[in-house]
């Protein structure tokens, strides 16, 4: 640790950059997908392990719950989790 004084205030800095990088890498930063409340049909297909075409057909049949906003079709994560029983 290195102490630096700036404008009558003392700050403490780590001089071990490797340890700081390791600490940052350990932090769990959510991906943008984790922050969203909905998934695209493509993302849902990937999660379910089915083709994109099959997922769109399942949405059309009502097998996969969806919300249409304009031309976009979105799958609420909560509805998908309920469907899968997780």
N, CA, C and O atoms as a GROMACS GRO file, in nm:
protein
  344
    1UNK      N    1   0.084  -0.118   0.000
    1UNK     CA    2   0.000   0.000   0.000
    1UNK      C    3   0.088   0.124   0.000
    1UNK      O    4   0.196   0.129   0.060
    2UNK      N    5   0.039   0.222  -0.069
    2UNK     CA    6   0.112   0.347  -0.079
    2UNK      C    7   0.018   0.459  -0.040
    2UNK      O    8  -0.095   0.466  -0.089
    3UNK      N    9   0.064   0.547   0.047
    3UNK     CA   10  -0.018   0.660   0.089
    3UNK      C   11   0.022   0.784   0.011
    3UNK      O   12   0.140   0.814  -0.005
    4UNK      N   13  -0.078   0.855  -0.038
    4UNK     CA   14  -0.056   0.977  -0.114
    4UNK      C   15  -0.143   1.084  -0.053
    4UNK      O   16  -0.260   1.062  -0.023
    5UNK      N   17  -0.085   1.201  -0.035
    5UNK     CA   18  -0.162   1.312   0.022
    5UNK      C   19  -0.194   1.410  -0.090
    5UNK      O   20  -0.105   1.454  -0.163
    6UNK      N   21  -0.320   1.444  -0.102
    6UNK     CA   22  -0.366   1.536  -0.204
    6UNK      C   23  -0.462   1.633  -0.141
    6UNK      O   24  -0.566   1.594  -0.088
    7UNK      N   25  -0.427   1.760  -0.147
    7UNK     CA   26  -0.509   1.868  -0.091
    7UNK      C   27  -0.551   1.838   0.053
    7UNK      O   28  -0.670   1.841   0.085
    8UNK      N   29  -0.454   1.809   0.137
    8UNK     CA   30  -0.472   1.783   0.280
    8UNK      C   31  -0.554   1.658   0.310
    8UNK      O   32  -0.600   1.641   0.423
    9UNK      N   33  -0.572   1.572   0.212
    9UNK     CA   34  -0.643   1.445   0.235
    9UNK      C   35  -0.551   1.333   0.195
    9UNK      O   36  -0.489   1.336   0.088
   10UNK      N   37  -0.541   1.234   0.281
   10UNK     CA   38  -0.452   1.122   0.253
   10UNK      C   39  -0.531   1.007   0.191
   10UNK      O   40  -0.634   0.967   0.244
   11UNK      N   41  -0.482   0.955   0.080
   11UNK     CA   42  -0.545   0.843   0.009
   11UNK      C   43  -0.451   0.725   0.012
   11UNK      O   44  -0.329   0.740   0.009
   12UNK      N   45  -0.510   0.606   0.019
   12UNK     CA   46  -0.432   0.484   0.022
   12UNK      C   47  -0.450   0.410  -0.110
   12UNK      O   48  -0.563   0.383  -0.151
   13UNK      N   49  -0.340   0.377  -0.176
   13UNK     CA   50  -0.342   0.306  -0.303
   13UNK      C   51  -0.267   0.175  -0.291
   13UNK      O   52  -0.166   0.166  -0.221
   14UNK      N   53  -0.319   0.076  -0.359
   14UNK     CA   54  -0.250  -0.053  -0.361
   14UNK      C   55  -0.145  -0.050  -0.471
   14UNK      O   56  -0.170  -0.004  -0.582
   15UNK      N   57  -0.027  -0.100  -0.438
   15UNK     CA   58   0.078  -0.107  -0.539
   15UNK      C   59   0.086  -0.247  -0.600
   15UNK      O   60   0.168  -0.272  -0.688
   16UNK      N   61   0.000  -0.339  -0.554
   16UNK     CA   62  -0.002  -0.474  -0.606
   16UNK      C   63  -0.111  -0.483  -0.712
   16UNK      O   64  -0.226  -0.517  -0.683
   17UNK      N   65  -0.074  -0.453  -0.835
   17UNK     CA   66  -0.171  -0.448  -0.945
   17UNK      C   67  -0.230  -0.586  -0.973
   17UNK      O   68  -0.349  -0.597  -1.001
   18UNK      N   69  -0.148  -0.691  -0.964
   18UNK     CA   70  -0.198  -0.826  -0.990
   18UNK      C   71  -0.311  -0.862  -0.895
   18UNK      O   72  -0.412  -0.921  -0.935
   19UNK      N   73  -0.295  -0.827  -0.768
   19UNK     CA   74  -0.399  -0.857  -0.669
   19UNK      C   75  -0.526  -0.777  -0.698
   19UNK      O   76  -0.636  -0.829  -0.682
   20UNK      N   77  -0.511  -0.653  -0.741
   20UNK     CA   78  -0.627  -0.571  -0.774
   20UNK      C   79  -0.702  -0.627  -0.894
   20UNK      O   80  -0.825  -0.630  -0.896
   21UNK      N   81  -0.628  -0.671  -0.996
   21UNK     CA   82  -0.690  -0.730  -1.114
   21UNK      C   83  -0.765  -0.857  -1.075
   21UNK      O   84  -0.876  -0.882  -1.123
   22UNK      N   85  -0.706  -0.938  -0.989
   22UNK     CA   86  -0.770  -1.061  -0.942
   22UNK      C   87  -0.898  -1.029  -0.865
   22UNK      O   88  -0.999  -1.098  -0.882
   23UNK      N   89  -0.896  -0.926  -0.784
   23UNK     CA   90  -1.016  -0.886  -0.710
   23UNK      C   91  -1.126  -0.841  -0.805
   23UNK      O   92  -1.243  -0.873  -0.783
   24UNK      N   93  -1.092  -0.768  -0.909
   24UNK     CA   94  -1.191  -0.722  -1.007
   24UNK      C   95  -1.250  -0.841  -1.082
   24UNK      O   96  -1.371  -0.845  -1.107
   25UNK      N   97  -1.165  -0.938  -1.118
   25UNK     CA   98  -1.213  -1.055  -1.191
   25UNK      C   99  -1.307  -1.140  -1.106
   25UNK      O  100  -1.395  -1.207  -1.160
   26UNK      N  101  -1.290  -1.138  -0.973
   26UNK     CA  102  -1.376  -1.214  -0.883
   26UNK      C  103  -1.515  -1.151  -0.869
   26UNK      O  104  -1.611  -1.219  -0.832
   27UNK      N  105  -1.525  -1.022  -0.897
   27UNK     CA  106  -1.653  -0.953  -0.885
   27UNK      C  107  -1.749  -1.009  -0.988
   27UNK      O  108  -1.713  -1.027  -1.104
   28UNK      N  109  -1.872  -1.035  -0.947
   28UNK     CA  110  -1.972  -1.087  -1.039
   28UNK      C  111  -2.051  -0.969  -1.096
   28UNK      O  112  -2.129  -0.906  -1.025
   29UNK      N  113  -2.028  -0.942  -1.220
   29UNK     CA  114  -2.098  -0.834  -1.288
   29UNK      C  115  -2.203  -0.898  -1.377
   29UNK      O  116  -2.170  -0.977  -1.465
   30UNK      N  117  -2.331  -0.864  -1.355
   30UNK     CA  118  -2.435  -0.927  -1.437
   30UNK      C  119  -2.426  -0.884  -1.582
   30UNK      O  120  -2.395  -0.769  -1.614
   31UNK      N  121  -2.454  -0.978  -1.669
   31UNK     CA  122  -2.456  -0.946  -1.812
   31UNK      C  123  -2.585  -0.871  -1.843
   31UNK      O  124  -2.680  -0.876  -1.765
   32UNK      N  125  -2.589  -0.802  -1.956
   32UNK     CA  126  -2.712  -0.730  -1.991
   32UNK      C  127  -2.834  -0.821  -1.997
   32UNK      O  128  -2.945  -0.779  -1.964
   33UNK      N  129  -2.814  -0.945  -2.038
   33UNK     CA  130  -2.926  -1.040  -2.044
   33UNK      C  131  -2.978  -1.070  -1.904
   33UNK      O  132  -3.099  -1.088  -1.887
   34UNK      N  133  -2.891  -1.076  -1.806
   34UNK     CA  134  -2.934  -1.104  -1.670
   34UNK      C  135  -3.015  -0.988  -1.612
   34UNK      O  136  -3.099  -1.009  -1.524
   35UNK      N  137  -2.991  -0.867  -1.659
   35UNK     CA  138  -3.062  -0.751  -1.608
   35UNK      C  139  -3.201  -0.736  -1.668
   35UNK      O  140  -3.288  -0.674  -1.607
   36UNK      N  141  -3.223  -0.790  -1.786
   36UNK     CA  142  -3.351  -0.778  -1.856
   36UNK      C  143  -3.456  -0.868  -1.793
   36UNK      O  144  -3.423  -0.973  -1.737
   37UNK      N  145  -3.581  -0.827  -1.804
   37UNK     CA  146  -3.692  -0.907  -1.754
   37UNK      C  147  -3.748  -0.998  -1.862
   37UNK      O  148  -3.830  -1.086  -1.834
   38UNK      N  149  -3.705  -0.977  -1.985
   38UNK     CA  150  -3.755  -1.056  -2.097
   38UNK      C  151  -3.640  -1.111  -2.180
   38UNK      O  152  -3.526  -1.066  -2.169
   39UNK      N  153  -3.673  -1.211  -2.262
   39UNK     CA  154  -3.577  -1.270  -2.354
   39UNK      C  155  -3.634  -1.260  -2.495
   39UNK      O  156  -3.755  -1.251  -2.513
   40UNK      N  157  -3.547  -1.261  -2.592
   40UNK     CA  158  -3.593  -1.268  -2.730
   40UNK      C  159  -3.627  -1.414  -2.760
   40UNK      O  160  -3.592  -1.504  -2.683
   41UNK      N  161  -3.694  -1.437  -2.870
   41UNK     CA  162  -3.726  -1.575  -2.909
   41UNK      C  163  -3.596  -1.651  -2.935
   41UNK      O  164  -3.585  -1.769  -2.901
   42UNK      N  165  -3.497  -1.584  -2.994
   42UNK     CA  166  -3.368  -1.649  -3.022
   42UNK      C  167  -3.299  -1.691  -2.892
   42UNK      O  168  -3.248  -1.802  -2.882
   43UNK      N  169  -3.298  -1.601  -2.792
   43UNK     CA  170  -3.236  -1.634  -2.662
   43UNK      C  171  -3.310  -1.750  -2.595
   43UNK      O  172  -3.248  -1.838  -2.536
   44UNK      N  173  -3.443  -1.748  -2.605
   44UNK     CA  174  -3.524  -1.855  -2.546
   44UNK      C  175  -3.493  -1.988  -2.614
   44UNK      O  176  -3.480  -2.090  -2.546
   45UNK      N  177  -3.481  -1.987  -2.747
   45UNK     CA  178  -3.449  -2.109  -2.821
   45UNK      C  179  -3.315  -2.164  -2.775
   45UNK      O  180  -3.301  -2.285  -2.757
   46UNK      N  181  -3.218  -2.078  -2.756
   46UNK     CA  182  -3.086  -2.122  -2.712
   46UNK      C  183  -3.093  -2.184  -2.572
   46UNK      O  184  -3.031  -2.288  -2.547
   47UNK      N  185  -3.167  -2.121  -2.482
   47UNK     CA  186  -3.181  -2.172  -2.346
   47UNK      C  187  -3.250  -2.310  -2.347
   47UNK      O  188  -3.209  -2.401  -2.274
   48UNK      N  189  -3.353  -2.323  -2.429
   48UNK     CA  190  -3.429  -2.448  -2.435
   48UNK      C  191  -3.360  -2.556  -2.517
   48UNK      O  192  -3.395  -2.673  -2.509
   49UNK      N  193  -3.262  -2.516  -2.596
   49UNK     CA  194  -3.190  -2.612  -2.679
   49UNK      C  195  -3.270  -2.657  -2.800
   49UNK      O  196  -3.260  -2.771  -2.845
   50UNK      N  197  -3.351  -2.564  -2.853
   50UNK     CA  198  -3.429  -2.593  -2.973
   50UNK      C  199  -3.392  -2.494  -3.081
   50UNK      O  200  -3.323  -2.395  -3.055
   51UNK      N  201  -3.437  -2.520  -3.202
   51UNK     CA  202  -3.404  -2.429  -3.311
   51UNK      C  203  -3.487  -2.301  -3.300
   51UNK      O  204  -3.590  -2.297  -3.234
   52UNK      N  205  -3.439  -2.199  -3.365
   52UNK     CA  206  -3.510  -2.071  -3.368
   52UNK      C  207  -3.647  -2.088  -3.431
   52UNK      O  208  -3.746  -2.033  -3.381
   53UNK      N  209  -3.655  -2.163  -3.538
   53UNK     CA  210  -3.782  -2.186  -3.608
   53UNK      C  211  -3.882  -2.256  -3.516
   53UNK      O  212  -3.999  -2.218  -3.510
   54UNK      N  213  -3.835  -2.359  -3.445
   54UNK     CA  214  -3.922  -2.432  -3.354
   54UNK      C  215  -3.972  -2.340  -3.243
   54UNK      O  216  -4.089  -2.348  -3.205
   55UNK      N  217  -3.886  -2.252  -3.192
   55UNK     CA  218  -3.926  -2.159  -3.085
   55UNK      C  219  -4.033  -2.062  -3.136
   55UNK      O  220  -4.130  -2.035  -3.065
   56UNK      N  221  -4.017  -2.011  -3.258
   56UNK     CA  222  -4.118  -1.921  -3.314
   56UNK      C  223  -4.251  -1.995  -3.333
   56UNK      O  224  -4.357  -1.938  -3.309
   57UNK      N  225  -4.246  -2.122  -3.376
   57UNK     CA  226  -4.368  -2.201  -3.391
   57UNK      C  227  -4.436  -2.223  -3.257
   57UNK      O  228  -4.558  -2.216  -3.246
   58UNK      N  229  -4.357  -2.251  -3.153
   58UNK     CA  230  -4.411  -2.271  -3.018
   58UNK      C  231  -4.475  -2.144  -2.966
   58UNK      O  232  -4.578  -2.150  -2.898
   59UNK      N  233  -4.416  -2.029  -2.996
   59UNK     CA  234  -4.475  -1.900  -2.957
   59UNK      C  235  -4.608  -1.882  -3.030
   59UNK      O  236  -4.707  -1.841  -2.969
   60UNK      N  237  -4.610  -1.911  -3.160
   60UNK     CA  238  -4.732  -1.895  -3.239
   60UNK      C  239  -4.845  -1.984  -3.186
   60UNK      O  240  -4.960  -1.942  -3.182
   61UNK      N  241  -4.810  -2.108  -3.146
   61UNK     CA  242  -4.909  -2.202  -3.092
   61UNK      C  243  -4.952  -2.167  -2.950
   61UNK      O  244  -5.055  -2.214  -2.902
   62UNK      N  245  -4.872  -2.083  -2.882
   62UNK     CA  246  -4.902  -2.049  -2.743
   62UNK      C  247  -4.834  -2.140  -2.643
   62UNK      O  248  -4.859  -2.131  -2.523
   63UNK      N  249  -4.747  -2.229  -2.691
   63UNK     CA  250  -4.673  -2.319  -2.601
   63UNK      C  251  -4.569  -2.243  -2.518
   63UNK      O  252  -4.541  -2.280  -2.404
   64UNK      N  253  -4.514  -2.141  -2.575
   64UNK     CA  254  -4.420  -2.052  -2.504
   64UNK      C  255  -4.492  -1.919  -2.484
   64UNK      O  256  -4.528  -1.854  -2.582
   65UNK      N  257  -4.512  -1.877  -2.358
   65UNK     CA  258  -4.580  -1.750  -2.334
   65UNK      C  259  -4.498  -1.633  -2.388
   65UNK      O  260  -4.376  -1.631  -2.374
   66UNK      N  261  -4.566  -1.537  -2.449
   66UNK     CA  262  -4.493  -1.425  -2.509
   66UNK      C  263  -4.574  -1.297  -2.499
   66UNK      O  264  -4.694  -1.298  -2.473
   67UNK      N  265  -4.504  -1.188  -2.521
   67UNK     CA  266  -4.563  -1.054  -2.525
   67UNK      C  267  -4.517  -0.991  -2.654
   67UNK      O  268  -4.398  -0.996  -2.688
   68UNK      N  269  -4.608  -0.932  -2.726
   68UNK     CA  270  -4.573  -0.865  -2.851
   68UNK      C  271  -4.574  -0.715  -2.824
   68UNK      O  272  -4.673  -0.659  -2.777
   69UNK      N  273  -4.462  -0.650  -2.853
   69UNK     CA  274  -4.450  -0.505  -2.842
   69UNK      C  275  -4.410  -0.456  -2.980
   69UNK      O  276  -4.295  -0.470  -3.022
   70UNK      N  277  -4.507  -0.398  -3.049
   70UNK     CA  278  -4.483  -0.361  -3.189
   70UNK      C  279  -4.459  -0.487  -3.268
   70UNK      O  280  -4.541  -0.579  -3.268
   71UNK      N  281  -4.347  -0.492  -3.336
   71UNK     CA  282  -4.311  -0.611  -3.415
   71UNK      C  283  -4.226  -0.709  -3.336
   71UNK      O  284  -4.199  -0.820  -3.383
   72UNK      N  285  -4.184  -0.669  -3.217
   72UNK     CA  286  -4.097  -0.755  -3.136
   72UNK      C  287  -4.179  -0.855  -3.056
   72UNK      O  288  -4.286  -0.824  -3.005
   73UNK      N  289  -4.127  -0.975  -3.047
   73UNK     CA  290  -4.186  -1.078  -2.964
   73UNK      C  291  -4.089  -1.104  -2.850
   73UNK      O  292  -3.973  -1.139  -2.872
   74UNK      N  293  -4.136  -1.086  -2.727
   74UNK     CA  294  -4.052  -1.104  -2.610
   74UNK      C  295  -4.110  -1.211  -2.520
   74UNK      O  296  -4.232  -1.226  -2.510
   75UNK      N  297  -4.024  -1.284  -2.454
   75UNK     CA  298  -4.064  -1.390  -2.363
   75UNK      C  299  -4.030  -1.344  -2.221
   75UNK      O  300  -3.912  -1.327  -2.188
   76UNK      N  301  -4.132  -1.322  -2.136
   76UNK     CA  302  -4.102  -1.285  -1.997
   76UNK      C  303  -4.027  -1.398  -1.926
   76UNK      O  304  -4.069  -1.514  -1.932
   77UNK      N  305  -3.917  -1.365  -1.860
   77UNK     CA  306  -3.838  -1.466  -1.791
   77UNK      C  307  -3.921  -1.540  -1.686
   77UNK      O  308  -3.908  -1.661  -1.671
   78UNK      N  309  -4.004  -1.467  -1.614
   78UNK     CA  310  -4.086  -1.528  -1.509
   78UNK      C  311  -4.179  -1.632  -1.569
   78UNK      O  312  -4.196  -1.740  -1.512
   79UNK      N  313  -4.241  -1.601  -1.683
   79UNK     CA  314  -4.333  -1.695  -1.748
   79UNK      C  315  -4.259  -1.819  -1.796
   79UNK      O  316  -4.310  -1.930  -1.785
   80UNK      N  317  -4.138  -1.800  -1.849
   80UNK     CA  318  -4.059  -1.915  -1.895
   80UNK      C  319  -4.018  -2.003  -1.777
   80UNK      O  320  -4.023  -2.125  -1.786
   81UNK      N  321  -3.978  -1.940  -1.666
   81UNK     CA  322  -3.941  -2.016  -1.547
   81UNK      C  323  -4.062  -2.093  -1.493
   81UNK      O  324  -4.049  -2.209  -1.452
   82UNK      N  325  -4.179  -2.031  -1.494
   82UNK     CA  326  -4.301  -2.097  -1.450
   82UNK      C  327  -4.333  -2.216  -1.540
   82UNK      O  328  -4.371  -2.323  -1.493
   83UNK      N  329  -4.317  -2.197  -1.670
   83UNK     CA  330  -4.342  -2.302  -1.767
   83UNK      C  331  -4.251  -2.423  -1.743
   83UNK      O  332  -4.294  -2.538  -1.755
   84UNK      N  333  -4.126  -2.394  -1.710
   84UNK     CA  334  -4.027  -2.500  -1.689
   84UNK      C  335  -4.030  -2.556  -1.548
   84UNK      O  336  -3.965  -2.656  -1.518
   85UNK      N  337  -4.106  -2.490  -1.460
   85UNK     CA  338  -4.115  -2.537  -1.320
   85UNK      C  339  -3.991  -2.515  -1.240
   85UNK      O  340  -3.959  -2.594  -1.151
   86UNK      N  341  -3.918  -2.406  -1.270
   86UNK     CA  342  -3.795  -2.375  -1.195
   86UNK      C  343  -3.815  -2.259  -1.103
   86UNK      O  344  -3.722  -2.220  -1.032
   0.00000   0.00000   0.00000
